Amino acid sequence: MSGELPVEPCPSEPFTDAEREVFYRVLAARRDMRHFTPGTSVDAAVLQRILEAAHQAPSVGLMQPWRFVRVLDAGLRGRIAELVEAERVATAAALGERGSEFLQLKVEGVRECAELIVAVLAPDDGTIFGRRTMPRDMALCSLACAVQNLWLAARVENLGLGWVSMFEPAALARVLDLPSDAQPMALLCLGPVPAFYGAPMLEQTGWRQARPLSDFVQVDTGTFNDAVPPAAQS
């Protein structure tokens, strides 16, 4: 193949300073939401825009390994909430002395959110391009990109979104009747919220504090100093 790529240039104009500032403001304002306004809904056109944003995510080898399942049945949502509660209790037990503190936290909004969407890692389609040495890792990274797009789109639509990972994947797969080689990776709680947190909720509640960027960037070496106090590891 020729070294010159047969691609068409993007017809859009360069982004303005104001547009750039808005972008970074949206990034800073994104929050993992757990408190939702019950009895609300998401406009169909808004939901379509948010899902389109997710679908515009990059994926290794253009494999697009994401699938999204909207949970509309109230009984099904209740069964999913029970799975999350079971994992919440198991997590508390695994946390040992911090278990009781953990149980005081609100960790999800499965029952209250306007839309419950399950992000599923699709069955492997055999893509080799870009993932020969890390097939599953690259599929997961691609799905995560789609979730992040969805998250940012929700925020700019002034909707909250919370990523819930407290469930046993095989049990949730059975509840959703997924193919044997597909795996649910995230419960995405989406909808109007009473207010957005001023800072990540885990910081506000004192569970854990975020570390500065300077702790995560090095030059020409990978000898990261990741020693952190035990209280920050839970």
N, C-alpha and C positions, 0 to 999 in steps of 0.2 A: 504494500500500500504506500501511497505517496506520503511524504512527511508533512505536506500541507493539508490541513484538515478542511474538508469541504463543508464548512459550517457557515451559516448566514449570520451576519452581525445582529446584535440585539437592537431593535429599532427605538428603544426608550432613551430619553435624555438622561444625562447624569443626574444623580440625586442632589437636591439642594441641601444647604446647611440646615435648614429648618426640618427637612425630611429626615436627615441623619439624626438630629436631636430627638425627634419623635421616636425613631427606632430604638435608640439607647434608653429612652425613658420607658418604653414598653418592656424592654429587658429587665430594667431595674424594678419595675412595678409588678412583675410576674410573681405570683405566690402559689404555694401548694395549699389550696383551700379545703377546710373541713366543715365549715359552717355555711349552710345554704338556707335560702328562704323557701320554706315548704309551700306546696300548692301552686308553684309557678311553672312556666313552660318556656321553651326556647322557640322563637319564631323559625318556621321551616326554612326561610331564605337565609337566615343567620346560620342555622345549623349546616346548611349546604355550603356556605362560604367557609366555615370552619373545617369541615371535612375535606373540601377542595384544597385548603391550605395544607392539611396533613398529607394529602395525596401528591402534593408538589415537592415533597421532601426528596432529598438525594437518596439513592440506594446503590449499593455496590453491584456493578454489572447490570444496572437497571432492572434488578430482580423484583423490586417492589414487594417485599415479603410481608407487608401489613394487611391485615383484614380487620374490619371494625364491625362489631355486633351490637346493635342497639337493643337494649333490654326494655321492652315496652310492657310485658306482662307483669302485673303486680305480684302474682304468686312466684314467678321466677325471680323477681327482684328480692322477694323475701327469702328465698332459698339461698341466694347469693349473700345476703346480709348475714345469714346464719353461718355460712362458711367463714366470713370475715370475723365474726364474733368468736368462733372457735379458735381461729389463729391468733386473735388478740389475747385470749386467755393463755394459749400456749406460749406466746411471746413473753407475756408477763412472767410465766414460770421460768423461762430461759434466762430472763434478766436478773434473776436472783434477788439481791437486796434492793434493786431499783424497780422491781415488779409492781409494788403497790403504787409507787410514783407514776409508773407508766399507765396503770389502769385509770388514773385520774385524767389522763389526756384524752381529748377527742381526736381520734385517729382517722375518721372517715365520715362521709356523708351519704352513704349508699341509699339509705331510706329517704332522705330529705331532698336530694338533688333533683333538678328538673329532668335531666337526661343521664342515664347510666349507659356508658359505652365500654365494651370490652375490647381492648387491643390484643389481637391474636397474632402470634408468629405463624405464618402460613406453612403448609407442608413444603419441604425442600423441593425446589423445581429443577435441581441439578446444575444451577449456574456455577461455572468455574471461574469466569472472568473476575479477577480481583479477590477471590476467596478460596483459592486452592489450598492454601496453608491454614486458613482460619475460617472454614465454612460456616460454622454456627455463629461464631463471634461476629462475623461481618453481617450476617442476617439480623442478629440482635441489634447491632449498631444502626443498621438501616431502619429498623422498626422504631428505635429510640428517636431517630431524627424526625420521623413522622409524628410521634407523640409530642416532641418539642414544638414542631410547627403548629400542631393543633392547640397546644397550650398557649402559645403566643397569640394565635388568632383569637382564642377565647378571651384573652385579656384585653385585646384591642377592641373587642366587641362588648367590653365591660361585663363579661361573664366570668364567674369563678370556675376553676378546675382543680380537682384534687386527684393525684395519682395514688391509688390504693394497691399495695402489693401484698397485703395480708390475706393470703388464701393459699390453699394447697392446689397447685396447678392441675393435677390429675382429677381431683374432685370437681373443680370448676369446669374442666373439659367435659366431664360426664354430664354435669347439669346442663351445659350448653349443647350437648350432643355433637361435639367437634370431631373431626376425623382423628384417627389415632396418632397421626404424625403432625398435628397442629397443637400449639401450646398457648394458652392464655397467659399474657405477660403483665397486663395492667387493667385494673378497673378504673375507668375515668369518670369521675363524678363532675358533671357540668351543669351550670345553671346560675341564676341570679343569686347574689349573696347580700346579707345585710350591710357589710362593709368589707373592704379588703384589709388584710393585716398590714400594719405599718412596717413590719419586719417579719421574717420567717417565724412561724408560730413556735417552732422548737426553740428559737432564741428567746421569744417573748415569755415562754413558760419556764425558761431556765434549764431546759433539757440538755441543750448543747449549743455551743457558740461557733459560728463560722470562722474560719481562719483566713487571713489576708492572702491576696494573690502572691505576694513575695515568698510565701512558704511553698509555692507550687511551681515556680519557674527557676530553672537552672540553665547554665550554658555549658555545652560540651561534656556533660556528665549526667549520670543517672543516680548518683549517690544521694538520694533524697533523705532528709531527716524527718521521718514520719513518726517519731516517738511522741505520743500524746498521752495526757493523763488518763488513767483508767475510767474516770467519770465521763470522759468525752468519747469513749469508745462504744458505748451502748447504743 
